[in-house]
């Protein structure tokens, strides 16, 4: 079977690329080993699809080349995607920090993309497992459904995160087969695991969520932090995890909107117990645990000013040394990927292998939490779809 383009991976980037290439009159075959297309789209945003962010900008992305994403992001904006949603009367809203979600279901977005693909003449083949790729006069894609040929080949296979959804490293293997570099890979936007001693404490606090400011390696994020049986999670923690390296200490401000020392001094003449005062600022279970860990509890009038200063400093600068992250099984994205120096930022085409394109998460471009990764899928897929 011969096609103009074969795209491996029917996720967000693959679908967008297929639609755009199909609009150009190219014959497009979109392959995926899963039983359903768009598995990550289905679960995005808790089933409501956090499809983009109105604050889209290159500084929200991590890459060995921070300039690589600029061209694609400029050519496909959040307004381009919301315009497509409006064409299909799909309602959406801003939840927080510029994050845009569907009002109903992520399936609305998936159905829209599949409908657009159908209108563009795209053929989608599911349960089609790719076992090998090589280049002769044309690209040959060897699958469990036979050998397929194409003039262009687009790799939209995603990363290693969510292995339960079928994620594999085939995209990286294909890149290496054609002589392209792949930067080191690691889990991104992932919860932290802590050592046994901390886990005993965190286990007792499991389920408690606090608004915090967390920093690491010069990056700072404000948002919710969630205690789990394994360690720490929540939006602020997931954000900083993409910048964390083994051995790094997290610095956590537990009262980012207040001055703990001012609060303590204002009540210094009171006989209120410290754990009861902290229970006015935090959930009671956390307040009690914090006092047990750091200073016990006594009437606040019995603390010296030095003790109050020390406790305030601890609340604003709590240091945690994570043991590691919970890995790809819980990570939302994969850090690293096909080296962007190997590709054209305008077309996503490999310099060493004309006709070979890479889009989406398989590239060394990783967004922060909040719709940036799905938008990179749309933007990079759109870019490649204009040229493949």
N, C-alpha and C positions, 0 to 999 in steps of 0.2 A: 504494500500500500504506500503510495507516494503523496506527500502533502507539501505545501509551501513551508509550513511551520509546524513543528511539534513542540508543545509546552509540557514539561513534566512537573506536575503539581497543580491541583485544582483548588488551591487556597485563594486568599485575597489577591496576591500579586499575580498568580497565574490566570485567574479569571479576568482581571482587569487587562492584562496583556492580551489575552485571547480576544476580548471584546474589541480593543483598539485595532489589533491586526486584522480581525475580521471585517471591520468597517472599511479597511483599505482594499478589500476585495481579495485578501489572501485566504487560501484554504488552510484552516487551523484545526489541528487535532490536539485536544487537551487530555492528558493522561493522569490518572491518579490510582494508587493502589488501594485506597479506602473504598468502603461501600457507598459513602456519601461525599459530595463535594463540600468544601468550605468548613471543615471540622472546627478550626479555630474561630471562624466567624460565628459559628453557632454558640460557642461558650463565652465569647467576648462580652465584657461588661456585665457579667452575671446573667447572660442571656438577653441583655438589652443592647448589646453591640456599641461599645464606645468607639465609634467609627472615625473620629478625628478630633482635633482640638483647635479652637479659634485662635490660639496663641502660637500657631505653627511658626517655627523658626529653627534654623540650623543648630543653634546652641542647645536645643533639647535632644541632640543626638550624640552618641559616642562612636568614634571611628578613628582608625589610625590616620585618616585624612579627613579632618573636620570640614573641609570645603567640598568634599565629593557630593554630598546630598543637595547642595544649593540649587543646581540646575534643575533637577527633577522636582524639587519642592516648589520652585518658581513656576514650573510649567503646569503643575496640577495642585491647586490650592484647596483649602477646606470648602470654599464657596463652590468650586467645581463639583465636589461630591454632594454637598447639600442641594445643589441644583438638580442633580440626578434624582435624589430622594423626592424632591418636590414634583418632578415630572411623574413620579409614581404615587404621588399623594401619601408618602410615608411621613408621618409626623415624628418630630424629634425635638429635643430640648437640651439646654445647657444645664448640667448638673452642678458642677463646681469647677473652679479654676480653668474655665474654657472647655471643659470636656463635653462633647456632644454625644448624646445617646438617643436611640430609638425610644419612642414612648411605649411601643408595644413589645416587639420581639426582634431579636437578631435575625430571625428567619425572614423578616420582611426584606432586609438587606440582601440576604442570600438569594431569595426568590427574584429580586430585582436584577441581580447580576446574572443569574441563570437565564432570565428572560432576555436581557440584553445580549447575552452570548448566543441565544437561539436566533435572535433577529440578525445577528452578524454572521450567521451560518457556521458557528463553531460546533464541531463534533466533540462531545465529552464522553470519554471511555473510563468507566470506573472498574475497580477490581483488576486493574491492569498493572502488574508489577514489573518494573524495569530491572533487568538483570545485567545489562551492559550497554555501553554506548561507544561507537567508534566513528571515525570520519574517513570516507573514501572519496568518491566524487561528491557524494552527499552524506549527510549524517544518517547513520544506521542506529536505530534504537531497538534493542533486543528485549522482548517482553514475554510474559507467559501467554500472550495472545498473538504471538508471532513477531516477525521483524518488520519495522516500519521505517520509512525513509522520508527525509525532509531536506529542504534547502537550508533552513535555519532551525536552530534548536535553542529553546529557552528553558533554563533551569530555575524553577520556582518551588523548590522542594522544602523550603523552610529550614529550621534549625533542629536542635536536639531536644528542645523543651517539649513537655507533654508527650513522653514516649507512650503513654497509655492510649493516646489518640493515633498512634502509628508513626510518630516522628522517627526518622532515621538519618544517618549521615551520608546518604547517597549523593547529595549535591556536592559535598566536599570531595568525595571520591571522584566524581566526574571532573571537578575542577583540577584536581591533582593529575588525573589521567591526561589532561590536555596541557600539563606543564604550568598550571597557575598556582601561585602561592596561596596558602590558607593560613590566616593568622591564628594564634592560640585561641582555643574555644573554652568557654566557661559559662556556668549558669548566671543569668541576669534577672533582676527583679524577683529575687528569691528570698524566702524567710530564712532567718538565722537559727542555727542550733548552738546551744551553749554547753559548757562543761557540766559534769555531773552535779557539782555543788550548786551552780546557778540554776540548773534544771529543777532541783528540788524546790528552790524558791519560786521559780517561774511556774512550776506545776501547780503550786498552791495559789498562784495568781491567775491561772489560766482562765481566759474569757474576759478579763478586764482590759478595757481600751482607754488610752489616755491621749490627749492632744499634746504633742511634744515637738521640739526642734532637735533634729539629730544631724551630726556632722561627722565627716570622715574625708581625709585627703583634700581638704579645702573646699569640699562641696557640702552644702547645707540644705536640708529639706524640712518643711514644717507640715505636720499632718497627724493622723492617728497612728498610734503604736499599740499593737495587740500582744498581750502575753499569751503564750501557748504552752502546751505540755513539753514542747521541745525547745522553746526559746522565745524568739521575738518575731512578729510579723506586723502587718498593717501597712498602709500606703507609704508612710514616711520611711519605714524600715526597708520596704521593697525598693524604694527609690535609691537609698544610699547603698544598698547591696551591690548595685552595678558598678560602684566606684571602689568598693572595699576589696582589699587583698589580704590573704592569710597573714595573721600577725598584727593587723591593724586594730586599733581600739576605737570603738564608737563612743562619741561624747554626746550625751543626751540631756537636754534641758527639759525637765519635767514640768516647769511652769513658765513657758515661753511668753505668756502675756502678762505676767505679774512679777513683782520683786519680792521674793520670799523673805528677805531680811526686813523689809519695811513692814510686811505682815506680822512677822514675829515681834518686832519692836513695838508695834502698835498695840499688841496684846501682852506686853511684858509684865504689866502689873497684875495680870489675871492669874487665877489659880487653875485655869483650864489645863487639863493634861495635854501634852504635845500630840499624842495620837488622836485625841478628840479635835484639836485644832486642825491637824492635817486632814481629818475626815471631813472638814468643811471645804477642803480644796481638792480632795481625791476620794475615790471610793473607799469605804471604811476598811475593807479587807486589805487594800494596798497600804493605807495609812498605818495600820497596825503592823504589817510586815516590815514596812520601811523603818519604823521606830525600833523594832526588834533587831534589825540588821545594823543600824547605825548609831543609836544613842539611847536605846531604852526609852522609857516615857516617864516624865514627872511633870508636875505643874510648871507651866512656862515661866512663872516668876522665879523659879529656882535655877534657871539656866543663866550662866554668865553670858555677857555680850560676845565673848570669844566663841563659846559653844554655839550660840545662835548664828554667828557668822559662818562657822564651819558647816553647820547643818544646811544653811541657805546655799552655801557654795556647792554642797553635795547635790542638792536638789536641782541646781542650775547646771551642774557639770558632772553628771553621773557617768562613770566610765565602765564600759562593758567590753570584754574581750571575747568575741564569738569564737566558737570552735570551728565553725565553717557554715556554709549554707546547706539547705536541704536538697540541693542538687537539681538536676534537670526534671525530676519527677514533679517538683513543686515550682520550678522556675517558669516565669511567663515568657521569657525570651532566651536566646543564646547570644552571648557576647562573643565578638570575633566573627570570622568567616572568610569568604573569598576576599583576598586583598584588593581593595579598591584601586590600587596603583596598577592593577592588571586590566582595568576596564575603562571605557569611555564614560565619563560622568553624564554625557548628553544622551548616549544611546544604550548604555549598559552592555555594550559588546566587548568581548575579550579581545585585547590587542593581538595576542598570539594565535588566536583561533577565530578567524573571520566567520561570521554566521552563528557564533555561540554567544548567548546572552545569559546574564544572571540577574535575578530580581528578588526583592523581598528580604526575608530574614537570613537567607543563605549568605548574604553579603556582610562584610564587616561594617555594618551600619546598624546601630541599636538605639531605639528611642527610649526616652523616659516613660514612666507610667502616665497614662492619661489620654490615650488615643493616638499617640505619636507613632507607635509601631504599625498599627493598621494603616495610618496615613502613608507611611513609608512604603507599604505594600502597594497601595493604590498608585502613588506617585512614580515609583520605580517601574511598576508594571505598565503604567501609561506611557512612560518614556520609551521603554523597549518596544511597546506595541506600535509606535510610530515608525520604527525602522526595521524590525525583524522580518 
